[in-house]
Amino acid sequence: MDNMLLGMQVSTEGKIYEALERSHRLGCNTMQIFSRNPQRWRDHFIESADIREFQYRQGKFKIKPFFIHVPYLINLASPNPSLYQASIEAYIEDVLEAEALGADYIVTHMGSHKETSEEEGIKRFTAALNTILSKTKNTSVGILLENTSGSGSWLGYEFSHHKAIIGGLQDKERVALCLDTAHAYSAGYDIASKDGLERTLTEIDNLVGIRLLKLIHLNDSRDKLSSYRDRHEHIGKGNIGLEGMRMIINHPQLKDLPFILETPKKTEDDDLMNLNTVRRLRRA
């Protein structure tokens, strides 16, 4: 097998640096984590000794690049003033902590506009991101805008949303894209077919530039094309299927990017099963 960058969304249960041990045991060379509880607001910062140990083990296991996913509570498109302001402040703290940990990128969903319009949500998200980028301008952490499945009032199910947001940024240098395969498929991008995958990549290139694609969230979809539902499935066992996954993993424009799996897991065996499927498809 070549030097594929392959990793998982891994648990930080216990100490945060234990995530690196879990990744290493699975044979991964990249990974994604939540640096804190994704369902709650921050109640503490990571201790400096734990940050030092994290940096040491990251170097030891050579797990890079390394991604942090923002918590689910953050909503930079919210019309609720208090939630909106709290989200901006929490995001700034998360970027600064990500910098201390040595993360390469923070991955973010693009928020929910709730009962307002997509246009208004995009304006709020863009303004929030401008504030965050300005307040963290001395950090090197990049921000990846992840596409969504389009369920409810979530932004980001069309790449025109990414174009509008990036176009409104005062400082674009640190902002790029994460492509989630399950979300794209659910949102109507037929990446399970050769023509559909090419059309999707051409659309990304035309709207924002394929060079901005920095990460693939490699997930199969439990739901059908254009279902607008967000349910991940094991690699090859969903509606994208083994052949669709094989095309994505080996595509010339994608194959050198980091691939992070966010597949279902009841046990660690599920992670190994999915990773091994990807490794087989890569060789095939």
C-alpha positions as CSV (number, residue, x, y, z in Angstrom):
1,M,0.0,0.0,0.0
2,D,1.2,3.6,-0.7
3,N,1.5,6.3,1.8
4,M,-2.2,6.9,2.2
5,L,-3.2,9.4,4.9
6,L,-5.9,7.4,6.8
7,G,-7.4,7.9,10.2
8,M,-10.5,7.9,12.3
9,Q,-12.6,10.1,14.5
10,V,-11.2,8.7,17.8
11,S,-12.3,9.0,21.4
12,T,-10.4,11.2,23.9
13,E,-11.8,9.3,26.9
14,G,-9.5,9.4,29.8
15,K,-6.7,11.9,28.9
16,I,-6.7,13.6,25.6
17,Y,-3.4,12.2,24.6
18,E,-4.8,8.6,24.8
19,A,-6.5,9.3,21.5
20,L,-3.0,9.1,19.9
21,E,-2.5,5.6,21.4
22,R,-5.9,4.5,20.0
23,S,-5.0,5.9,16.5
24,H,-1.6,4.2,16.6
25,R,-3.1,0.8,17.6
26,L,-5.4,1.1,14.5
27,G,-2.4,1.7,12.3
28,C,-3.5,5.3,11.5
29,N,-1.2,8.2,10.5
30,T,-3.8,11.0,10.8
31,M,-6.8,11.5,13.1
32,Q,-9.7,13.7,14.2
33,I,-10.9,14.3,17.7
34,F,-13.3,16.4,19.7
35,S,-11.0,18.3,22.1
36,R,-13.9,18.6,24.6
37,N,-17.4,17.3,25.1
38,P,-19.2,18.1,21.8
39,Q,-22.7,18.3,23.5
40,R,-21.7,20.8,26.2
41,W,-20.2,24.2,26.7
42,R,-16.6,24.3,27.9
43,D,-16.1,23.7,31.6
44,H,-12.3,23.6,31.7
45,F,-9.2,24.0,29.6
46,I,-6.7,21.2,28.9
47,E,-3.9,21.2,31.5
48,S,-0.5,22.3,30.2
49,A,1.1,18.9,31.2
50,D,-1.5,17.1,29.2
51,I,-0.8,19.3,26.2
52,R,3.0,18.6,26.5
53,E,2.3,14.9,26.6
54,F,0.0,15.1,23.6
55,Q,2.7,16.9,21.6
56,Y,5.3,14.3,22.6
57,R,3.1,11.3,21.6
58,Q,2.0,13.0,18.4
59,G,5.7,13.2,17.4
60,K,6.4,9.7,18.6
61,F,3.6,8.1,16.6
62,K,3.9,10.5,13.6
63,I,0.2,11.2,13.5
64,K,-0.1,14.2,11.2
65,P,-2.1,16.1,10.0
66,F,-4.4,16.2,13.0
67,F,-7.9,17.6,13.0
68,I,-10.2,18.8,15.7
69,H,-14.0,18.9,15.1
70,V,-15.9,21.8,16.7
71,P,-18.6,20.9,19.2
72,Y,-22.2,20.5,18.0
73,L,-23.5,23.3,20.2
74,I,-21.7,26.0,18.3
75,N,-23.9,27.7,15.7
76,L,-22.2,30.6,13.9
77,A,-25.4,31.1,11.7
78,S,-27.8,31.3,14.7
79,P,-30.4,34.2,14.7
80,N,-30.4,34.0,18.5
81,P,-28.1,36.8,19.7
82,S,-26.9,35.1,22.9
83,L,-26.2,31.8,21.2
84,Y,-24.5,33.6,18.3
85,Q,-22.2,35.5,20.6
86,A,-21.5,32.5,22.8
87,S,-20.6,30.4,19.7
88,I,-18.1,33.0,18.5
89,E,-16.4,33.2,21.9
90,A,-16.3,29.4,22.2
91,Y,-14.9,29.1,18.7
92,I,-12.1,31.5,19.5
93,E,-11.2,29.6,22.6
94,D,-11.2,26.3,20.6
95,V,-8.9,27.8,17.9
96,L,-6.4,28.9,20.6
97,E,-6.5,25.5,22.3
98,A,-6.1,23.8,18.9
99,E,-3.0,25.9,18.3
100,A,-1.6,24.8,21.7
101,L,-2.2,21.1,20.9
102,G,-0.6,21.5,17.5
103,A,-3.7,20.8,15.4
104,D,-3.5,21.6,11.7
105,Y,-7.2,22.3,11.2
106,I,-10.5,22.8,12.9
107,V,-13.4,21.2,11.1
108,T,-16.7,23.1,11.3
109,H,-20.3,22.6,10.2
110,M,-21.7,25.8,8.8
111,G,-24.5,26.3,11.2
112,S,-28.3,26.4,11.1
113,H,-30.2,29.5,10.1
114,K,-33.2,28.3,12.0
115,E,-36.4,30.1,10.9
116,T,-34.6,32.7,8.9
117,S,-33.3,32.6,5.3
118,E,-30.2,30.9,4.0
119,E,-28.9,34.2,2.8
120,E,-29.3,35.7,6.3
121,G,-27.6,32.6,7.8
122,I,-24.7,32.9,5.4
123,K,-24.2,36.6,6.3
124,R,-24.2,35.8,10.0
125,F,-21.8,32.9,9.5
126,T,-19.4,35.0,7.4
127,A,-19.5,37.9,9.9
128,A,-18.7,35.4,12.8
129,L,-15.9,33.9,10.8
130,N,-14.4,37.3,10.1
131,T,-14.4,38.0,13.8
132,I,-12.9,34.6,14.7
133,L,-10.1,35.0,12.1
134,S,-9.3,38.5,13.2
135,K,-9.1,37.5,16.9
136,T,-6.9,34.4,16.2
137,K,-4.7,36.0,13.5
138,N,-1.5,35.0,15.3
139,T,-2.4,31.3,15.1
140,S,-1.6,28.9,12.2
141,V,-4.7,26.7,12.7
142,G,-6.8,26.4,9.5
143,I,-10.6,26.3,9.4
144,L,-12.3,23.7,7.2
145,L,-15.9,24.3,6.1
146,E,-17.6,20.9,6.0
147,N,-20.5,20.3,3.6
148,T,-23.7,19.0,5.1
149,S,-26.6,16.7,4.1
150,G,-29.1,19.6,4.0
151,S,-31.4,18.3,6.8
152,G,-33.5,20.9,8.5
153,S,-32.1,24.5,8.2
154,W,-28.4,23.6,8.0
155,L,-26.2,25.6,5.6
156,G,-23.5,24.0,3.5
157,Y,-25.5,21.4,1.5
158,E,-24.5,23.2,-1.8
159,F,-21.0,24.4,-2.6
160,S,-22.5,27.8,-3.6
161,H,-22.8,28.4,0.2
162,H,-19.1,27.8,0.6
163,K,-18.4,30.2,-2.3
164,A,-20.6,32.9,-0.7
165,I,-18.9,32.6,2.7
166,I,-15.3,32.5,1.4
167,G,-16.1,35.4,-0.9
168,G,-17.2,37.5,2.1
169,L,-14.0,36.8,4.2
170,Q,-11.5,39.6,4.8
171,D,-8.7,37.1,5.3
172,K,-9.2,33.9,3.3
173,E,-5.7,32.4,3.9
174,R,-6.7,30.0,6.7
175,V,-10.1,28.8,5.3
176,A,-10.5,25.7,3.2
177,L,-12.9,22.8,2.7
178,C,-13.7,19.3,4.1
179,L,-15.7,17.0,1.8
180,D,-18.0,14.6,3.7
181,T,-18.9,11.8,1.2
182,A,-22.1,10.7,3.1
183,H,-23.3,14.3,3.4
184,A,-22.6,15.0,-0.3
185,Y,-24.5,11.9,-1.4
186,S,-27.5,12.6,0.8
187,A,-27.5,16.2,-0.5
188,G,-27.9,15.0,-4.1
189,Y,-24.3,14.7,-5.3
190,D,-24.2,11.3,-7.0
191,I,-20.6,10.5,-6.0
192,A,-21.3,6.8,-6.2
193,S,-21.1,7.0,-10.0
194,K,-18.0,8.0,-12.1
195,D,-19.8,10.8,-13.9
196,G,-21.4,12.1,-10.7
197,L,-18.1,12.2,-8.9
198,E,-16.5,14.1,-11.8
199,R,-19.4,16.6,-11.8
200,T,-19.1,17.1,-8.1
201,L,-15.4,17.8,-8.2
202,T,-15.8,20.1,-11.2
203,E,-18.5,22.0,-9.3
204,I,-16.2,22.4,-6.3
205,D,-13.4,23.5,-8.6
206,N,-15.5,26.0,-10.4
207,L,-17.1,27.5,-7.3
208,V,-14.2,27.6,-4.8
209,G,-11.2,25.8,-6.3
210,I,-10.3,22.1,-5.8
211,R,-7.0,23.3,-4.3
212,L,-9.0,24.3,-1.2
213,L,-10.1,20.7,-0.5
214,K,-7.9,19.6,2.4
215,L,-9.7,16.7,4.0
216,I,-12.1,13.9,3.1
217,H,-14.6,12.6,5.7
218,L,-14.9,9.1,4.2
219,N,-18.3,7.7,5.2
220,D,-20.9,5.6,3.4
221,S,-24.5,6.7,3.6
222,R,-27.4,4.8,5.2
223,D,-29.8,6.9,3.2
224,K,-30.5,7.3,-0.5
225,L,-29.4,10.0,-2.9
226,S,-31.1,13.3,-2.3
227,S,-32.6,12.1,1.0
228,Y,-31.2,15.1,2.9
229,R,-30.6,12.8,5.9
230,D,-27.4,12.6,7.9
231,R,-26.8,8.9,8.8
232,H,-23.4,7.3,8.2
233,E,-22.8,3.7,7.3
234,H,-19.9,1.3,7.3
235,I,-17.6,1.6,4.3
236,G,-19.1,-0.3,1.3
237,K,-22.3,-1.2,3.2
238,G,-24.4,1.8,2.3
239,N,-25.8,3.4,-0.8
240,I,-22.4,4.7,-2.1
241,G,-21.2,1.1,-2.0
242,L,-17.8,-0.5,-2.5
243,E,-17.4,0.6,-6.1
244,G,-18.3,4.2,-5.2
245,M,-15.9,4.2,-2.3
246,R,-13.1,2.6,-4.5
247,M,-13.5,5.5,-7.0
248,I,-13.3,8.1,-4.3
249,I,-10.3,6.6,-2.5
250,N,-8.3,6.2,-5.7
251,H,-9.4,9.4,-7.5
252,P,-6.3,11.3,-8.8
253,Q,-7.6,14.6,-7.3
254,L,-8.4,13.0,-3.9
255,K,-6.0,10.2,-3.2
256,D,-3.2,12.3,-1.7
257,L,-5.6,14.0,0.8
258,P,-6.1,12.8,4.4
259,F,-9.1,10.5,4.8
260,I,-10.9,10.5,8.1
261,L,-13.6,7.8,8.8
262,E,-16.6,8.7,11.0
263,T,-18.2,5.3,10.6
264,P,-20.6,3.7,13.1
265,K,-18.8,2.0,16.0
266,K,-20.1,-0.3,18.7
267,T,-16.6,-1.7,19.4
268,E,-13.0,-0.9,18.3
269,D,-13.4,-3.9,16.0
270,D,-15.8,-1.8,13.8
271,D,-13.0,0.8,13.3
272,L,-10.5,-1.9,12.3
273,M,-13.1,-3.5,9.9
274,N,-13.7,-0.1,8.2
275,L,-10.0,0.8,8.0
276,N,-9.1,-2.6,6.5
277,T,-11.9,-2.2,3.9
278,V,-10.4,1.1,2.8
279,R,-6.9,-0.4,2.7
280,R,-8.2,-3.2,0.5
281,L,-10.0,-0.7,-1.8
282,R,-6.9,1.4,-2.1
283,R,-4.8,-1.5,-3.3
284,A,-7.4,-2.8,-5.7
